[in-house]
């Protein structure tokens, strides 16, 4: 007790208790602290702005390689700028794929897939037919595909086979197919590669060949070369590979976002990039790089877009030069 008051009085009930004539008191020990309200003790938290460094951009992801084949990069380039999106066509589907051959700049053809008809590949002869959903050739696939991140590369269509850890190559000229397995690949239970995607594997093709980005339950040694990376793919919007560099989009739903992670798979090093990127419709479910066109192809809430890019080490001309200028297709 820090404070008290003692009153002395006679024990007889016939006498009134004496008074000291004063109300003074003595205090022993340290006085009690002054009263403070809860708002004084815990003021309103200050506003914390969104981290400018993005998710994980400060830390290089750990990785290890597997596979016995030694690979050498054919061409080393780095994306240094991403231009404004260019609209090409609208569909009523949030998911889908549209492609051009990543290894043939002059081929005027376009290809599309629709997840509602996942055993069909459609081919359009030119830009007009594609934009108007006009005349097309239909390929009946031998197996159904899963997801949207397919690729047309060197005259073949590559896709993930639904319900299996397999990638199938369909030669568009001979209609012959070849299938390879990705052992350890996660391909079921809705454990998709990205938060707003329906992909278990993301296929890319560049000067180095065909790439497959996927989650794995265990490493394997049956493919030519692999990189096992400690990077939580569910925290990011989308990935793509260009010239052996893995690029990571911060968000597929923020209208204004950035690409801050660029990991060189050959050097095992982070590259210094900080590229503004715009999702104009705030729901990007497909993002891939066409190295012949020098463009990113995207599918944003049913809107089919391209983004011109600039690369280091070469004169790319002005941002916005159109791949269609080289396609010999009518406008």
C-alpha positions as CSV (number, residue, x, y, z in Angstrom):
1,X,0.0,0.0,0.0
2,X,1.5,3.4,-1.0
3,X,-0.9,5.6,1.0
4,X,-2.9,5.2,4.2
5,X,-4.7,7.0,7.0
6,X,-4.9,5.8,10.6
7,X,-7.6,6.9,13.1
8,X,-7.1,6.2,16.8
9,X,-10.1,6.1,19.1
10,X,-11.0,4.8,22.5
11,X,-12.6,1.4,22.7
12,X,-15.4,2.6,25.1
13,X,-18.8,3.1,23.5
14,X,-19.5,5.9,25.9
15,X,-16.9,8.3,24.5
16,X,-16.8,9.9,21.2
17,X,-13.6,9.3,19.3
18,X,-11.1,12.1,19.4
19,X,-10.0,13.9,16.3
20,X,-6.6,15.2,15.3
21,X,-8.1,18.3,13.7
22,X,-6.3,17.7,10.4
23,X,-6.7,15.7,7.2
24,X,-3.0,15.5,6.4
25,X,-1.6,12.1,5.5
26,X,1.7,10.5,5.0
27,X,2.8,8.7,1.8
28,X,5.2,5.8,2.0
29,X,7.2,4.4,-1.0
30,X,7.0,5.6,-4.7
31,X,3.8,7.4,-5.7
32,X,1.4,5.7,-8.1
33,X,1.8,6.7,-11.7
34,X,-0.5,9.3,-13.2
35,X,-3.5,8.0,-15.0
36,X,-3.2,7.7,-18.8
37,X,-5.9,6.6,-21.2
38,X,-5.6,3.7,-23.6
39,X,-5.3,6.0,-26.6
40,X,-2.4,7.7,-24.9
41,X,-0.6,4.5,-24.3
42,X,-1.3,3.0,-27.7
43,X,-1.8,5.8,-30.3
44,X,-3.1,5.1,-33.8
45,X,-0.6,3.2,-35.9
46,X,1.0,5.4,-38.6
47,X,0.1,4.5,-42.2
48,X,2.7,2.2,-43.7
49,X,3.0,2.5,-47.5
50,X,3.4,-0.6,-49.7
51,X,6.9,-1.9,-49.7
52,X,8.7,-0.4,-52.7
53,X,11.0,-3.4,-53.1
54,X,8.3,-6.0,-53.9
55,X,7.9,-9.5,-52.5
56,X,11.3,-11.0,-52.0
57,X,13.2,-8.6,-54.3
58,X,15.8,-8.0,-51.7
59,X,16.8,-11.6,-51.5
60,X,18.2,-13.8,-54.2
61,X,16.3,-17.1,-54.3
62,X,18.4,-20.1,-53.3
63,X,18.6,-22.8,-56.0
64,X,20.4,-26.0,-57.0
65,X,20.7,-27.6,-60.4
66,X,20.1,-31.2,-61.4
67,X,20.7,-33.1,-64.6
68,X,24.1,-34.1,-66.0
69,X,24.0,-32.2,-69.3
70,X,26.2,-29.1,-69.6
71,X,24.3,-26.2,-71.3
72,X,25.7,-23.1,-72.9
73,X,23.7,-20.0,-73.5
74,X,23.4,-19.1,-77.2
75,X,22.4,-15.4,-76.7
76,X,22.6,-13.3,-73.5
77,X,20.2,-10.4,-73.3
78,X,18.3,-8.6,-70.5
79,X,14.9,-6.9,-70.7
80,X,15.4,-3.3,-69.6
81,X,12.0,-1.8,-70.3
82,X,8.4,-2.9,-70.8
83,X,6.1,-0.6,-72.9
84,X,2.4,0.1,-72.7
85,X,-0.1,-2.7,-73.5
86,X,-1.6,-2.9,-77.0
87,X,-5.1,-4.3,-77.3
88,X,-5.7,-6.9,-80.0
89,X,-9.0,-8.7,-79.2
90,X,-11.6,-9.3,-76.5
91,X,-13.2,-12.6,-75.4
92,X,-15.7,-13.4,-72.7
93,X,-13.3,-15.9,-71.0
94,X,-11.0,-14.9,-68.1
95,X,-8.8,-17.8,-69.1
96,X,-7.3,-18.8,-72.5
97,X,-4.2,-18.7,-74.6
98,X,-3.2,-17.0,-77.8
99,X,0.1,-17.6,-79.5
100,X,2.4,-17.0,-82.4
101,X,5.4,-19.1,-83.4
102,X,8.2,-18.0,-81.1
103,X,10.8,-19.2,-83.6
104,X,9.3,-17.8,-86.9
105,X,9.0,-14.0,-87.1
106,X,7.5,-14.0,-90.6
107,X,4.8,-16.6,-90.0
108,X,1.4,-14.7,-90.2
109,X,-0.5,-17.4,-88.3
110,X,-2.2,-17.1,-84.9
111,X,-3.3,-19.9,-82.6
112,X,-5.8,-19.9,-79.7
113,X,-7.1,-22.4,-77.1
114,X,-10.3,-22.2,-75.0
115,X,-10.3,-24.1,-71.6
116,X,-14.0,-24.9,-72.2
117,X,-12.9,-27.0,-75.2
118,X,-9.6,-28.3,-74.0
119,X,-9.1,-30.8,-76.8
120,X,-9.1,-28.2,-79.5
121,X,-6.4,-25.9,-81.0
122,X,-7.5,-23.3,-83.5
123,X,-5.3,-21.8,-86.2
124,X,-6.0,-18.5,-87.9
125,X,-4.3,-17.7,-91.2
126,X,-3.8,-14.0,-90.6
127,X,-4.3,-11.1,-88.2
128,X,-7.8,-10.1,-89.5
129,X,-9.2,-13.6,-89.1
130,X,-7.8,-13.8,-85.6
131,X,-9.2,-10.4,-84.5
132,X,-12.6,-11.2,-85.9
133,X,-12.6,-14.8,-84.8
134,X,-13.1,-15.6,-88.4
135,X,-12.0,-18.6,-90.6
136,X,-9.8,-21.1,-88.8
137,X,-8.4,-24.6,-88.9
138,X,-9.3,-26.9,-86.0
139,X,-6.8,-29.4,-84.6
140,X,-8.3,-32.2,-82.6
141,X,-5.8,-33.0,-79.9
142,X,-5.1,-36.6,-79.0
143,X,-5.3,-35.7,-75.3
144,X,-6.9,-32.8,-73.4
145,X,-4.8,-29.9,-72.2
146,X,-4.6,-28.3,-68.8
147,X,-4.2,-24.6,-68.2
148,X,-3.3,-21.8,-70.6
149,X,0.4,-21.5,-70.7
150,X,1.1,-23.4,-73.9
151,X,3.5,-22.4,-76.6
152,X,4.0,-22.7,-80.3
153,X,7.7,-23.3,-81.0
154,X,9.3,-24.1,-84.3
155,X,6.1,-25.4,-85.9
156,X,4.9,-27.5,-83.0
157,X,2.3,-27.0,-80.3
158,X,3.5,-27.8,-76.7
159,X,0.9,-28.3,-73.9
160,X,0.4,-29.9,-70.5
161,X,-1.7,-33.1,-70.6
162,X,-4.6,-32.9,-68.2
163,X,-4.3,-35.3,-65.3
164,X,-0.8,-36.3,-66.0
165,X,2.8,-35.0,-65.4
166,X,3.4,-35.0,-69.2
167,X,4.1,-32.4,-71.9
168,X,3.0,-33.3,-75.4
169,X,4.5,-31.9,-78.6
170,X,2.1,-31.8,-81.6
171,X,3.8,-31.3,-85.0
172,X,1.4,-29.0,-86.8
173,X,2.6,-30.2,-90.2
174,X,2.7,-34.0,-89.7
175,X,0.1,-34.1,-86.8
176,X,2.5,-36.5,-85.1
177,X,2.9,-36.3,-81.3
178,X,5.7,-36.9,-78.8
179,X,5.2,-37.0,-75.1
180,X,7.7,-36.5,-72.3
181,X,7.3,-36.8,-68.5
182,X,8.2,-34.2,-65.9
183,X,8.8,-36.5,-62.9
184,X,7.8,-35.1,-59.5
185,X,5.5,-32.5,-61.1
186,X,2.5,-31.3,-59.1
187,X,-0.4,-31.7,-61.4
188,X,-3.6,-32.2,-59.3
189,X,-5.6,-31.1,-56.2
190,X,-5.9,-27.5,-57.5
191,X,-2.3,-26.7,-56.4
192,X,-1.9,-24.3,-59.3
193,X,1.3,-22.6,-60.1
194,X,-0.1,-19.0,-59.5
195,X,-2.9,-17.7,-57.4
196,X,-5.3,-16.7,-60.2
197,X,-4.2,-19.3,-62.8
198,X,-5.3,-22.8,-63.8
199,X,-1.8,-23.9,-64.7
200,X,0.4,-26.5,-63.2
201,X,3.2,-25.8,-65.6
202,X,4.2,-22.6,-67.5
203,X,5.9,-23.3,-70.8
204,X,8.3,-20.8,-72.4
205,X,10.5,-20.9,-75.5
206,X,13.4,-18.7,-76.4
207,X,16.8,-18.9,-78.1
208,X,17.8,-21.5,-75.6
209,X,14.9,-23.9,-76.3
210,X,11.8,-25.0,-74.4
211,X,11.4,-24.2,-70.7
212,X,9.0,-25.6,-68.2
213,X,8.2,-23.8,-65.0
214,X,6.4,-26.0,-62.5
215,X,6.2,-27.0,-58.8
216,X,7.7,-30.3,-57.9
217,X,7.3,-32.6,-55.0
218,X,10.9,-34.0,-55.4
219,X,13.9,-33.3,-57.7
220,X,14.5,-35.5,-60.7
221,X,17.4,-36.3,-63.1
222,X,15.6,-37.3,-66.2
223,X,15.5,-34.0,-68.1
224,X,18.5,-32.3,-69.7
225,X,18.9,-29.6,-67.2
226,X,16.9,-28.3,-64.2
227,X,16.9,-25.6,-61.6
228,X,15.3,-26.4,-58.2
229,X,14.5,-22.9,-56.8
230,X,13.4,-22.0,-53.3
231,X,10.9,-19.4,-54.5
232,X,7.2,-19.4,-53.4
233,X,5.4,-19.1,-56.7
234,X,2.1,-18.5,-55.0
235,X,3.2,-15.1,-53.8
236,X,3.7,-13.7,-57.2
237,X,1.6,-12.8,-60.3
238,X,3.3,-14.7,-63.1
239,X,6.7,-15.9,-64.3
240,X,8.3,-15.9,-67.8
241,X,11.7,-16.8,-69.2
242,X,13.7,-14.9,-71.8
243,X,17.3,-15.6,-72.8
244,X,17.7,-17.9,-69.8
245,X,16.6,-15.3,-67.3
246,X,13.6,-15.9,-65.1
247,X,11.4,-12.8,-64.6
248,X,8.9,-12.5,-61.9
249,X,5.8,-10.2,-62.0
250,X,4.9,-8.9,-58.5
251,X,1.1,-9.0,-59.0
252,X,-1.3,-10.1,-61.7
253,X,-4.2,-8.2,-60.1
254,X,-2.7,-4.8,-59.2
255,X,-3.3,-2.4,-62.0
256,X,0.2,-0.9,-61.5
257,X,2.8,-3.3,-60.5
258,X,6.5,-4.1,-61.2
259,X,9.0,-6.7,-62.3
260,X,11.7,-6.6,-59.7
261,X,13.1,-10.2,-59.7
262,X,15.2,-11.3,-62.7
263,X,17.2,-14.4,-61.9
264,X,19.9,-15.5,-64.4
265,X,19.6,-19.2,-64.5
266,X,23.0,-19.6,-66.2
267,X,25.0,-17.4,-63.9
268,X,22.9,-18.1,-60.8
269,X,22.7,-14.4,-60.0
270,X,20.0,-11.8,-59.6
271,X,20.0,-9.1,-62.3
272,X,19.3,-5.5,-61.4
273,X,15.9,-4.7,-62.8
274,X,12.9,-2.6,-61.7
275,X,10.4,-2.6,-64.5
276,X,7.0,-0.9,-64.2
277,X,4.2,-3.1,-65.6
278,X,0.5,-2.4,-66.1
279,X,-2.4,-4.8,-65.8
280,X,-5.1,-2.6,-67.3
281,X,-7.9,-5.0,-66.4
282,X,-6.4,-6.2,-63.2
283,X,-6.7,-10.0,-63.9
284,X,-3.7,-11.3,-65.9
285,X,-3.9,-15.1,-66.3
286,X,-1.3,-15.5,-69.1
287,X,2.0,-13.9,-69.6
288,X,4.7,-15.1,-72.0
289,X,7.6,-13.7,-74.0
290,X,8.0,-14.0,-77.8
291,X,11.7,-13.4,-78.4
292,X,11.2,-13.0,-82.2
293,X,8.6,-10.4,-81.8
294,X,10.3,-8.8,-78.8
295,X,6.9,-8.7,-77.1
296,X,5.1,-10.0,-74.1
297,X,1.8,-11.7,-74.8
298,X,-0.9,-11.5,-72.1
299,X,-4.5,-12.5,-71.4
300,X,-6.0,-9.9,-69.0
301,X,-9.6,-10.6,-68.0
302,X,-10.5,-11.7,-71.5
303,X,-8.5,-9.0,-73.2
304,X,-5.6,-10.1,-75.5
305,X,-2.7,-7.7,-75.2
306,X,0.9,-7.4,-76.2
307,X,3.7,-5.4,-74.5
308,X,6.7,-4.2,-76.5
309,X,10.0,-4.6,-74.6
310,X,13.5,-3.2,-74.9
311,X,16.5,-5.4,-74.4
312,X,20.1,-4.5,-73.5
313,X,22.9,-5.1,-75.8
314,X,21.0,-4.3,-79.0
315,X,19.3,-1.5,-80.9
316,X,15.7,-2.4,-80.6
317,X,14.3,0.7,-82.1
318,X,11.4,2.7,-80.5
319,X,9.2,1.0,-78.0
320,X,6.0,0.1,-79.7
321,X,7.3,-1.2,-83.0
322,X,4.7,-3.8,-84.0
323,X,5.5,-7.4,-84.7
324,X,2.7,-7.4,-87.3
325,X,4.9,-5.2,-89.6
326,X,6.9,-8.4,-90.4
327,X,4.0,-10.8,-90.6
328,X,2.8,-10.1,-94.2
329,X,-0.8,-10.2,-93.0
330,X,-3.5,-7.8,-94.0
331,X,-4.6,-5.2,-91.4
